[in-house]
Every structure is written in structure tokens, then in C-alpha cells.
Amino acid sequence: EKGMFESASLGRSYSSKEYSALKEELRGRLFAAQRGARERNVPVLVIIEGVDGVGKDAVVNLLSEWMDAKNIRTHTFWLETDEEKKRPEAWRYWRALPGKGEMAVFFGGWYSEPIRKLCCGGLNEDDFNRRMQLWARLERSLAASGTLIVKFWLHISKKAHKERLEERLKHKNRRSFTPYDKKSEENYDGLVSAAGKAITITDRAYAPWTLIDAFDANFRNVAVTRALTAALDSAVAARDLSAQASSAAPGQTSPADGAGAERGDAAAFSALDAVDLSGAREHSEYKKKLAALQEDVRALTYKAWKAGISSTLVFEGWDAAGKGGAIRRLTAGMDARIARVIPISAPTDEELAHHYLWRFWRHVPMAGFVTVYDRSWYGRVLVERVEGLTPAADWKRAYAEINDFEAQLRAPRNVVVKYWLHISQEEQLRRFRERENTPWKQYKITDEDWRNREKFPAYMEAAEEIFARTSTEDAPWHIVPAEDKKYARLEVVRIYRDTLKKALKRA
């Protein structure tokens, strides 16, 4: 308790008269600050944490009462649902993140369980530190995308905590939502020690912790309100300053630091240049091998379903490389009840209001299920980069964010398979013309496809950086020669079959 929590254990208070004199002004300023953030489309995430007996629920209710409740969503995370248990830990939090102009209040967010588990011996310190680093990276990513993060730790002294616990026991007013609630409530020193470690690791300028003296409800309410108002006002001022700077220096942003230019000498020889595109399969051989591979996949995906091993499959590659055909042959070997294909196109207004990974987290498969992404989050560092749709600082940061995302998809034993279907420019041109000249294929060719083709060198350079920076041991890239569609389809199914075999052996 000493040091970090000292100022939050003083037991300061306001009399009812003092609180009444402050209340209306504080409420008005908070409401105005919220409105300012909403008008500037600032997403706001408020996290309420603290020791037991400090009135965390009262603070959550106060915020809903004093602000415009239409734009606030309160989320509690004590009880993990069966659906949440079957997905990566972060899934439940990503679904609740605020969009532009919205505010989310996390009551028992991503800090609550690990702090209480560490306190009670249910989590070792190395695993605790890894989880704290994960949340710190998530908060950095959210803040960089424009989210205001305000974190409160409500605190009281050990003596006050003991007295309040005894009072609750006397009146049988005690609630336990998780197996660790009761133990952590009785272990003040352990809880404070775990909280101190969490705050030390995750207290950053972009997501600072505010320690609140919660001995007196009036003082607690005033302190929380003032701190949140100040954070909202600062975010509004920063957004206005940024807008002024942008209007004072108009001009187009160069796409991707030169990504639209011809490839230089450094990129003259690449992994894609080295791909052997000569592979081909005869029709009779293709049909026989495809049927055998699909039968293998059917059996393996059923075993994976029973074992609770999920699969996330990502398809990227050149326009007209045959991604759709490969996906159809792959999923034909799966039970339709456990597999689904998510086609990714331009984001909707709702998706644009959130962090770019939000829309992909929504489709993360449950344990035992398969999700196939036809195009994916790599659009951030591919089309958005080349077309200048995203500032360079944002897409450069995305490589680390994507690696973190895929590591969470992969843990603890799930499968992530990433395909890049590769064809030559000459073959792409042939397929484009074939689409134009075939009535039932004309819907597949658009003006955008031709524009993308003109930027082939820039896309090539972006793809090379994707392979170099996001091909990890657990989620490697598979560059599939697709000059011959039959060969590519067989390779796609074979790669997934072999990956699933390995995963089942490890299980």
C-alpha cells in the first residue's frame, strides 16, 4: 500500500453541504465535456477498478446519471459466458469497444481477473506480466487510433477495508461473481500488491491510471468526475488543434511514403519473383487428388471440432488469382455447420467508426469451428497503404498489431493459415480479358481491378514487406503458385490438411 497508493489512502472527505455546492457545477462540466468529445467523434473508454468495498458500482451508476446515457454503454465482465470461453480472451473486450463519439465503461475489464488471480495464486507472475503487456499493447493501439482511455483505481486503507468487510459479513451483504472474488476480498495486501504490479506495467501517457481516494463517497465522486472531465477536455483540445493544423497546411498526403512508385533496386529480387509458377495438374489427376484431400480435411476438421481446435484461414493475393475458387474447393471438404466464409470488402460506416481490427474480431471462430477470410486485415498494409487511404504512421504500426492479433488467434493450440495466391502479370492480364469477354464472368472485373493492375509494382513491394514482417513460426505465409488453378487448389487444401494434422498431434 505504501508509495503508489499512499495518496489514495488518506480518507479525505466532503461534507454533504460541500458536496451539494459542487455537484451541479461538476455535473454540468462533465456533460459538456462528453458532448464535446461526441461532436468530435472521439471514442472514450473508461475502466473502473479498485479494491472491494469502495463503491465501484456507485461510480458506474453516477456516470450514467450525470452524462447523456444514450451514448454510454456499461459492460461487466465478471461472468464469462460459454461463448466467450470458446474464443480468445480478448474477443469479449473487442466486441464492447466504443466507436467514434461513443463511450464505453468497463466495470471489471481486462485487469480484474488477472489481478485477482495473481493475488490468490491462480496465476504465476510470468503469465501475469505477459497478460499485462498484452493489454498495454492493446491500449497503445487503441490510443493511436484515436481512443481516449481513462483508467481509475478506487482505493481505501487496509483498516477501512477491514471495517467494511466486517460490516458486509455482519449484514450478509457479500457477493462473489468468480471463484477469486471471495479470496481476493479477504487478502487486501495481496490484491494491492497485484494491482501495483499491473499499474506499473500499464500506466502510460496514452492510457494513464488515476488513483482515487474512495474512503468517502462524496470525495470519490468529485475526484472521478474532475479527472474524467479533464481527460475529455484535453482530448477535445487535442482534436481541435489537430484539425487546425490540418486546415492550415492543406495538401495531399503522399501514398505510403513512395509506395506508389516503381520498385527500386532493393526490391528488384523478391520472394514472389522466386516463385516457380510452372506447376500444373492434369484434369483426371486433379479430380482424384482433390477428392482424397477433401476427404482428409472432412475427417480432420471433425476431429478438430471434437478437440476444440479452431481454424482461421486467410486468403490474400492478386486480383483474378483464383481465391474464390480455391476457397470453394477447400470448404467443400468441411461440414458446412462448422465452417463459414467471411468476404471482406470496403468497411461499413459502423466498422469505420471502430479500430480497423474490430470488424475481424467479430468473426473470430469458436473452439472447433473454422472461419475463412476472403481478404483480411492485411488490407491495412496492402490496399490502404498503396492507395494512400491510411496515413503512413498508421499502416507502419499495423504490422506489430497484426502479429499480436494472430498470436491471440493461435493461442493456445488453434490454427492460423495464411495464403497468398500468386500469378504473373501476364496471366492476370489474360484472365482480366477473359472475364471481359465472357458474359457470366463480367461481374468479376471492375475499373478498380484495372487501376490496381497499374500499381502492380507498389502492391508487390507492399506484399514483400507483409511476408517479411508478419510471417511467424505459428502463423507463416504460404505463397501458392496459382498460374494453374488446379495446382493452386490442390496446394491450398493440402497445406490446410497438413497444418491441421500437426495441430491435432500437439493436442
N, C-alpha and C positions, 0 to 999 in steps of 0.2 A: 504493500500500500504506500510505502514511503516514496518520496521523489515524485514520480509521474502523477500519482493520484492525490498528492498531498493537498493541492489547492481545491480538489473536488470533495474533500472530507471535512471541511471546516464547519459545516452545519449552519450556513448563513440562511437568513430568512427575511421575509417581508410580512409586515402585519397586514391584516385584512384591509385596513384603511389605505396603507401604502399601495397594496396590490390593486385596489379599486381605482386609485388615482392614475395608475399606469395602464390599466387594462385596455381601455378604449383606444388610446393612442397607439399602443403596441399592435392591437388587432388591425387598426386601420393601415398602419405602415406595412404590416405583413401582407394584407390583402392587396395593397397597391404594388408591392414588390412581386407578388405572384402574378398579378395581371401584366406587369411589365415583362416578366420572363415569358409569359404565354404569348404576348403580342410579338415578341422577337423569336418565337419558335425555339426556345431553349428547353431541352429535356432536363428534368430535375429528378434526381434520385436521392431520397432521404433514408438513411439507415439508422434505426433506433436499437441500441444495445445497452447493456448495463447489468449490474448485479441485481439479485432478486429483492423485491420489496421497495423499489424506487418509483413505481408508477409509470412504467413504460407504456402500458395500455392507456393510461390517462393522457399521456403526451400525444399518442396517436389520435385519440379522440379530440383533443384540443386542436390539433392541426386541421382536422376535418371540419371542426366547428368554426374556426377563425378564418378559414380560407374558402375559396369557391370549390365546394365539394364535387362539382361536375367534372373538374379537371384533376381530381386526385383519385388514385387507386391505391388502396391499402392491401398489402399482401402479407400473409402469415405463412411461415414455413416450418412450423414445429412438426406437424404430422405429415410424413412422406406417404404419398398415395402409391398404390401398386403400379400405376402407370409411370410415376416418377422413378420408382425403384428399378424399372426396366430400361432406363436410359442413363446417359452420362449425368453426373451430379449437377453440372451447370445448366442442364436443359430447363429445369424448373424455374431458374432465375432469369434466363434469357427470355422466356415467354412473358415474363412480367415486367420487362424493362420498358421505361416510358418512351413514347415517341415525341416528336417535336411539339413543344408547347404543353406537354403533359407532365404531371408529377406523380411519381410512384413512391410510396412509403413502405419500406421493408421492415416489418416487425418480426425480428428473429430471422434475419437474412443469412447470407453465406458465412457469417462469422460465428453464429450462435452454436451450431452443432460442434465444430472442431474445438472451440474454446471449452465447451463443457466436457467434451470427450477427453481432451488433454488433462483437464482438471481431475477427472475421475479415473484416469488410467486406461481409457478406451482407445487411446491414440498415442503413438510414440512421438517424440519430439521431432524426429526427422520427417515423418509423414505430415505432422502439423506444419512444419516450416514449408514443406512443398506446397501444401494447400494454401497457405498464406501468400506464397509467391504467385500462385495461380491467380488468386483474387486480386493481388496487386497489379498483375499484368492485365487482367480484365478491366480494372478501373482505369488504368493508363490508356487502354484502347478506347474505352467509353469517353473519357475526358477529351482525348484527342479528336474524337468525332463530334464534340460539342456538348456533351452531357455535363451538367453541374452535379457534382457528388458531394453531399453533406452527410457526415457521419457523427452520430452522438453516442457517447458512452455516459450513461447516467450512474452516478456513484454516491455511496454513503460510507461512513466509517464502519469499522468492524463492530464496534459497540452498538451503533444504531441498527446495523443489520441483524445482530443477535436479538435485540429487543423486538424488532418487527417479526422475526421468525417465530419467536416465542408467542407473540400475540396471535399470529396466524394459526399456530398449533392449538392455542387455547380455544379459539373460536372455530376450529376445524375448517379454516379458510385457506386451504392449501391445494394447489392444482399442479399435477405433473403431466406433461404432454409427451415427454420422451423418457426413456429409461435413465437418462442422465440428469434430468431436472432435479429430482429429489437429492441425489448425491451432491451435485454441484451447489445446491442451495445450502447444504449443511457444511460445505467446505469453502468458506469465504476466502481464506488465504490461497488455496489452490486456484480458485476462479480468478482472483485478482492477478495472480502470477501469470496464468494463461492469457488473460486479457492484456497484460502488459507486454507479453511477447508478441501478440497479434498486432497491437497498436504500433510497436516499434518497427515491425516489418512493413506495415501497410500505411503508415502515416506519411503521406506525400503531399507536396504542394497542390497537385491536381486532385487529390482526394484526402483532405486533412481530417483528422479526428478532433472533435471538440468535447472536452471533458466537462461534465455538468455536475455541480453540487446539487444533489437531488434530495437532501435531507428535508427541506421544506418545499411543499408543493408549489407555493406561490413563487418562491425564488427560482425553482426549477423551470416553471412555465415562462417566467420572464427571460431567463438565460437562454432557453431553447429558442424562444421567439426572436430575441435580438440577434442571436447567431444566425438563424435561418434567414432573417430579413437582410442582414448584412451580406450574406453569401449571394442571395438573389440580386440585390442591388449591384454587387460587384460584377456578377455575370451580365447583367443588363448593360452596365457601363462598358464592359469589355466588348460586348457585341456592337454597341453603338460606335465605339472607337474603331473597330474593325470595318464597319460599314462606311464610316467617314473616310478611312484610309483608302478603301476600295474605290469610292467615288472620286477621291482626289487624284488618283493615279489610274485612270481608265486605260484599257488596252487588253488585248488578247493574251492569254497565257499560252506559252509555247507547249505543245503537247509532249508530255513525258520527257522533258529535257533532251529533245532531239530524237525521240523515238520514231518520229515520222520520217526521218531522213534515211538515206541509204545506209546499209550496214558498212561499218568501217573495216579496216584490216583485222582488228581484234576479233571480229565476228565472222570473218571470211570462211573459216572452217569451224564446223559445229557438230553437235551430236546428231542433229537432223540431217546434215549433209552426209554423214557417215552411214545412214540407214540404208540397208540393202533392200531396194524396192522390187527385186526380181521374183520374189516368192509368189507361187501360183499353185492352184489346185484344179484338177480335172473335175468335172461335174459329178461323175459317178463316185469318185473317191471322196469328194466333198460331202455328198449326202450321207454316205456311210459313216464317215468320221464325225460329222456333226451330230447325227443321231446318237452315236455312242457317247460323245461328250455331254450331250444334253441329258442323257440317262444318268450319267455320273453326277452331274450337277443336281438333278432332281433328288437323288439319294442323299447327297452330301448336305444340301440345304435343309432337308428334313431332319437329318442328324443334328445340324447346327441349331435348328429350331428347338429341338428337344433339349439341347445343351445350353440354350440361352445365348448363343453367339450371334450377334448381329453383323450385317454386312452393309457397308456404304461404298457404292461404286460410282466413280466419277468419269464421265466421258467428255473429253475435250479434243480439239483437232481442227483441221482446216474445213472450211465450208465445202460440202459435197464429198467429204472423205468417207461417208458411209456410217456415221454414228448411229443414225436411226435404225438402219438395217442390222447392224451389229447388236444393238440393244434388243431388238425383237427376237433375234436368234438366241440371245442369252436368256432372256426372261421366258422364252418358250420352254426352257428346261427347268422351270421353277413352278411350284404351286402358286397359282395366282392369288391365293388367300394370304400369302406371307410376303409377297413382293409387290412393289409399286414403283412406277417411273414418274419422276418429277421433271417436267420440261421447264427450263429456265429461259425466260425472255426478259424484256425490259421491265424493271421493277414498277410496281403499282405505287400510287400516292402513299398508301399506308406503309409499304415497305421502304419507300424513300424517307419517311419520317423517322425511321429507326436506323440503328447501326447496320451496316451492309450485311453483316453475318446473321442478323436476326431472322431473315426470311429462310435461311438454310437450317438454322437451329429448329425451326418449327417442324421440319420434316425428318429430323433425326430418327432412325428406326428404333423400335423397341427391341429388347433382347430376343434373339431368334428370328427377327424379321430382316428384310432386305429393302434398301432404298437405292434406286438408281437415279443419279442426277444427269440429265441430258443438258450439258453446260452446267456451270457451277460457280462457286465463289472465286474461281480463277479469273472470272471476268474483270475483277478489280485490278488485276495486274496484267491483263491482256487487252480486251477491247477498251476498257475505261482508260487505261494507260495510253494506248496508241491513239485513240480518238480525242485525247485531251479532256475527257469527261470528269476526271478526278485530278486534283492538284498532285504534283509530284510527291510532296511530303506525305500525302495520304496513301498513295499506292506503294511507296517505298516502305512505309511502316507495315503494310499488309502482309509481307512475307512472314514475319515473326508471328503475326496474329493468326495467319492460316496454319502455320506449323503447330501453334498452341491448340487451335480448334481441332485439328486432325489427331493430335495426341490424346485429346479428351474422347474423341470418337473411338479411338483404338483401344483405350483402357477399359477393362483390364485385359480382355482377350479377344476383343472384337476384330473385325476385318475391315481394312480400308484399301481399296484397289483403285488406282488412277490410270486411265488410259489416255494416250494421245494418238489419234489416228492420223497417220502421215501419208501424204501423197505429193507427187511432184506438181509444179506449176502447170506443166503441160497436160497432165492428166486432169487437173482441176479444170482447165480451160475446156478440155474435151467434154467433161461432164456438165459444165455450165451450158455449152452449146446443145448438148443432147437434151437437157431439160427445157431449153427454149423451144426446141423443135418437136417435142413430144407433148401433145395436149394434156395428158393426165399427169405430167411432171412439171408443168409450167408454174404451178403454185409454189414449187420449191425454190424458184430462182427470183430474186428481187434486185432492185437497183443497189440496195445495200451490199449484196454479195459482190457485185462488180466493183463497188467503191472499196470494199475490204481487200479485194484482189490487187488493186492498185498499190496498197500499202503492205504487200506481202513481205518485203524486207523488214519493215518495222515490226510486224507480227512475229516474224522469225526471230528477231532479236529478243523480243519480249518472252517468247516461248523458251528460248535458251536460258534466260535468267530464271524462269519458273523451274526448269529442271534442276538447275544448279543450286537453287536456294530452298526448294521445298521437296526434294526427293530424299526422304529419310529412310532409315532402316525399317521402320514399321509401316511406312506409307510411301513406298517407292513409286516412281513413274514407270509405266510400261509404254514404250514407244512402239506402236504396232504398224508395220508396213501395210498400207491399205490400197496400194496400186491395183491389186487384185482383191476384189471384195470377198470372194470365198476364202482366200487365205486369211484375211483380216478377221473374219467372223470366227473361223476356227481358233485363231490365236486368242481372241478375246475370251471365248468360252474356256479354252484350255488354261489360260492364266488364272481365271477365277477358280476353276476346279482345283488346280494345284495349290493355290493360296488357301482355299478352304480345307483341303486335306491337312496342310501343315497346322492350321489353327485347331482342328479337331484333335490332332495328335498332342498338341500342347495342353488341351483342356483336361 
